[in-house]
Amino acid sequence: MEMVGHDIFARVNSLAVIVNPMSALNCYWPMPFRKHVKITFTNEGERELGLLTYQITYAISEIPENIGYFHAQWRKSTVDPSNPDYTILDNVKGQGKYVGTFLAWTQLHSGWFGEGEVKFYIDGDDKFPTICGTGTEDYFCGSYGFPEIYTTAYVGNTLNNKDATDGGPRKWSLYRWHIMDPIFFKKDLRMTIQALGWYNGKPEGYRALADDIASVAYWYQVEPHNKFPKFPEIKDRWPR
């Protein structure tokens, strides 16, 4: 599961995921199972790995009848400014709770990018969502932009490249864990975020963006779950 994003290393110190120097990736999401579990690793890169180490810890115990299984879904697209709602999660049917969001956001416009509303459409919502946030920076518990990096138990902005000194586009790596504030659903769930920024030129004001966004959604639900979208080929997953 992508955590840092953009193929860039960054430290993360949260409850659910911890990334330590130099390349220690640690995940603490509970993943209950009843009969069996299978974990695989696939290298789709062009280079052989010199070293891969891992440890998987599990406990044998009673599992409640109605327990939700852990799910994670990766998506990526370049947003069309004529319809700037980027879909983080869709077509979830059943009962469960939403527990986390990760965004690897590549900014393809100048100015500020983080004005978009985060929307949760729950249990039959159509035009209007049950939960509608006040902006991207607010959803990730920041304010007045992301003036510095921060990595906390539940939220983080982990990349210090606001000025894009390498000459490329500005990249943002953002996470929010809904551990203390899970989003419960009984029948269905859809989640979107607007690619909406603020332009200081003339005319000044809000503007829809055509930014490049990759995301991971994390949730638990009672099985069965709907079929996931087809996972893109590596050429379509590679960051800018």
C-alpha positions as CSV (number, residue, x, y, z in Angstrom):
1,M,0.0,0.0,0.0
2,E,1.4,3.3,-1.1
3,M,2.2,5.5,1.9
4,V,4.7,8.2,1.0
5,G,3.8,8.6,-2.7
6,H,5.5,10.0,-5.8
7,D,8.3,7.4,-5.4
8,I,9.8,9.8,-2.7
9,F,10.9,8.8,0.8
10,A,9.5,10.7,3.7
11,R,9.2,9.9,7.4
12,V,5.8,9.1,8.8
13,N,5.0,8.8,12.5
14,S,1.4,7.8,12.9
15,L,-0.6,5.2,14.7
16,A,-1.5,3.1,11.7
17,V,1.6,3.5,9.5
18,I,5.2,4.3,10.5
19,V,8.0,5.0,7.9
20,N,11.5,5.2,9.4
21,P,14.9,5.8,7.8
22,M,16.1,4.4,5.5
23,S,13.3,2.3,4.0
24,A,11.5,0.8,7.0
25,L,7.8,0.6,6.1
26,N,5.6,-0.5,8.9
27,C,1.8,-1.1,8.9
28,Y,-0.4,-1.6,12.0
29,W,-3.9,-1.7,10.5
30,P,-5.7,-4.7,12.1
31,M,-6.5,-7.3,9.4
32,P,-8.9,-10.0,10.9
33,F,-9.3,-13.3,9.1
34,R,-11.2,-16.5,9.9
35,K,-9.8,-19.4,7.9
36,H,-6.6,-18.4,6.1
37,V,-4.5,-15.4,5.0
38,K,-2.1,-14.9,2.1
39,I,0.4,-12.1,1.7
40,T,2.4,-11.6,-1.5
41,F,5.1,-9.2,-2.8
42,T,5.5,-8.4,-6.5
43,N,8.4,-6.4,-8.0
44,E,7.1,-4.8,-11.2
45,G,10.1,-2.5,-11.6
46,E,13.0,-2.9,-14.0
47,R,15.6,-3.6,-11.4
48,E,16.1,-6.5,-9.1
49,L,15.9,-5.9,-5.4
50,G,19.1,-6.3,-3.6
51,L,17.3,-7.0,-0.3
52,L,13.8,-7.6,0.9
53,T,13.1,-8.2,4.5
54,Y,9.8,-8.6,6.3
55,Q,8.1,-9.7,9.5
56,I,4.4,-10.6,9.8
57,T,2.9,-10.9,13.2
58,Y,-0.5,-12.5,13.9
59,A,-2.6,-13.9,16.8
60,I,-5.0,-16.8,16.8
61,S,-8.2,-15.8,18.6
62,E,-12.0,-15.8,18.4
63,I,-13.4,-13.6,15.6
64,P,-16.8,-11.9,16.1
65,E,-19.5,-13.0,13.7
66,N,-20.1,-9.5,12.3
67,I,-16.5,-8.3,12.2
68,G,-15.5,-6.2,9.2
69,Y,-12.6,-7.2,7.0
70,F,-9.9,-4.7,6.1
71,H,-10.0,-3.3,2.6
72,A,-7.7,-0.8,0.7
73,Q,-8.2,0.5,-2.8
74,W,-5.7,2.5,-4.9
75,R,-6.8,4.9,-7.7
76,K,-5.1,7.5,-9.9
77,S,-6.2,10.0,-12.5
78,T,-5.7,13.5,-13.9
79,V,-8.7,15.5,-13.0
80,D,-10.8,17.2,-15.7
81,P,-11.4,20.8,-14.6
82,S,-14.9,20.7,-16.2
83,N,-15.8,18.1,-13.5
84,P,-13.1,18.6,-10.8
85,D,-14.5,15.9,-8.4
86,Y,-11.8,13.2,-8.0
87,T,-13.3,9.9,-6.8
88,I,-11.4,8.4,-3.9
89,L,-13.8,5.5,-3.4
90,D,-17.0,4.4,-5.1
91,N,-19.3,1.4,-5.5
92,V,-18.9,0.1,-1.9
93,K,-22.0,-1.9,-1.0
94,G,-22.6,-3.4,2.5
95,Q,-22.0,-2.4,6.1
96,G,-18.8,-1.1,7.5
97,K,-16.7,2.0,8.5
98,Y,-14.3,4.2,6.6
99,V,-11.0,4.6,8.4
100,G,-8.4,6.4,6.3
101,T,-7.3,8.4,3.3
102,F,-3.9,8.9,1.6
103,L,-3.3,11.3,-1.2
104,A,-0.3,11.7,-3.5
105,W,-1.2,15.0,-5.2
106,T,0.9,16.4,-8.0
107,Q,0.1,20.1,-8.6
108,L,0.1,21.0,-12.3
109,H,-1.0,24.6,-11.7
110,S,0.6,27.5,-10.0
111,G,-0.9,29.0,-6.8
112,W,-2.7,27.2,-4.0
113,F,-4.5,23.8,-4.6
114,G,-6.2,22.9,-1.3
115,E,-9.7,24.5,-1.4
116,G,-11.6,21.4,-2.5
117,E,-14.4,19.9,-0.4
118,V,-14.2,16.3,0.8
119,K,-17.6,14.6,0.4
120,F,-18.9,11.4,1.9
121,Y,-22.0,10.0,0.2
122,I,-23.6,7.5,2.6
123,D,-26.5,5.1,2.4
124,G,-28.3,6.3,-0.6
125,D,-27.1,10.0,-0.9
126,D,-27.5,11.3,-4.4
127,K,-26.8,15.0,-5.1
128,F,-26.0,16.1,-1.6
129,P,-23.6,14.2,0.7
130,T,-24.1,13.4,4.3
131,I,-20.7,14.8,5.2
132,C,-19.2,17.8,3.2
133,G,-16.0,19.3,4.4
134,T,-14.7,22.9,4.3
135,G,-11.6,22.3,2.2
136,T,-8.6,20.0,1.6
137,E,-6.4,21.7,4.1
138,D,-9.1,21.4,6.8
139,Y,-9.7,17.7,6.1
140,F,-6.0,17.1,6.7
141,C,-6.3,19.2,9.9
142,G,-4.1,22.0,8.7
143,S,-4.9,25.7,8.2
144,Y,-3.7,28.6,6.1
145,G,-2.2,26.2,3.6
146,F,0.4,23.6,4.6
147,P,3.2,26.0,5.7
148,E,5.4,23.1,7.0
149,I,5.6,19.4,7.2
150,Y,3.9,17.6,10.1
151,T,3.4,13.9,10.9
152,T,1.1,13.1,13.8
153,A,-1.0,10.1,15.1
154,Y,-3.9,10.8,12.8
155,V,-2.9,13.3,10.1
156,G,0.1,14.4,8.2
157,N,1.7,16.4,5.4
158,T,5.0,14.7,4.9
159,L,6.8,16.3,1.9
160,N,8.8,19.5,2.3
161,N,8.9,20.5,-1.4
162,K,6.5,23.5,-1.5
163,D,8.8,25.5,-3.7
164,A,9.6,22.6,-6.1
165,T,13.3,23.4,-6.1
166,D,14.0,20.4,-8.5
167,G,12.2,22.3,-11.3
168,G,9.3,19.9,-11.4
169,P,5.7,20.2,-10.2
170,R,4.9,20.6,-6.5
171,K,4.0,17.3,-4.8
172,W,2.0,16.8,-1.7
173,S,1.8,13.6,0.4
174,L,-1.1,13.7,2.8
175,Y,-2.8,11.2,5.1
176,R,-5.7,11.2,7.5
177,W,-6.7,8.3,9.7
178,H,-10.3,8.1,10.8
179,I,-9.4,6.0,13.8
180,M,-11.1,8.2,16.4
181,D,-13.8,9.5,14.0
182,P,-14.7,6.6,11.6
183,I,-17.3,7.1,8.9
184,F,-20.0,4.5,9.4
185,F,-22.2,3.2,6.6
186,K,-25.0,0.6,6.5
187,K,-25.7,0.2,2.8
188,D,-23.2,2.0,0.6
189,L,-20.4,4.5,0.5
190,R,-18.8,6.9,-2.0
191,M,-16.1,9.5,-1.3
192,T,-14.8,12.3,-3.5
193,I,-12.6,15.4,-3.2
194,Q,-12.6,18.5,-5.4
195,A,-9.5,19.6,-7.3
196,L,-10.1,23.2,-6.4
197,G,-7.5,25.9,-5.9
198,W,-7.2,29.7,-5.3
199,Y,-5.7,32.0,-7.9
200,N,-4.1,35.3,-6.9
201,G,-3.9,36.7,-10.4
202,K,-6.6,38.5,-12.3
203,P,-9.4,37.6,-11.9
204,E,-8.6,36.4,-8.3
205,G,-10.7,33.6,-6.9
206,Y,-11.4,29.9,-6.9
207,R,-10.5,27.8,-9.9
208,A,-11.0,24.2,-10.9
209,L,-7.7,22.3,-11.5
210,A,-6.4,19.6,-13.8
211,D,-4.0,18.1,-11.2
212,D,-2.7,14.6,-11.1
213,I,-4.0,12.7,-8.0
214,A,-3.3,9.2,-6.6
215,S,-5.1,7.9,-3.6
216,V,-5.6,5.0,-1.2
217,A,-8.8,4.5,0.7
218,Y,-9.0,2.3,3.8
219,W,-12.1,0.8,5.2
220,Y,-13.6,-2.2,7.0
221,Q,-16.8,-3.9,5.9
222,V,-18.8,-7.1,6.4
223,E,-18.3,-9.5,3.5
224,P,-19.1,-9.9,0.6
225,H,-17.7,-6.8,-1.0
226,N,-18.2,-5.5,-4.6
227,K,-15.6,-6.2,-7.2
228,F,-12.7,-3.7,-7.3
229,P,-12.0,-1.7,-10.5
230,K,-9.3,-3.2,-12.7
231,F,-5.8,-2.4,-11.3
232,P,-3.9,-0.2,-13.8
233,E,-0.7,-1.4,-15.5
234,I,2.5,0.0,-14.0
235,K,2.9,2.5,-16.8
236,D,-0.3,4.1,-15.7
237,R,0.6,4.0,-12.0
238,W,4.0,5.6,-12.3
239,P,4.2,9.1,-10.7
240,R,5.1,12.3,-12.7
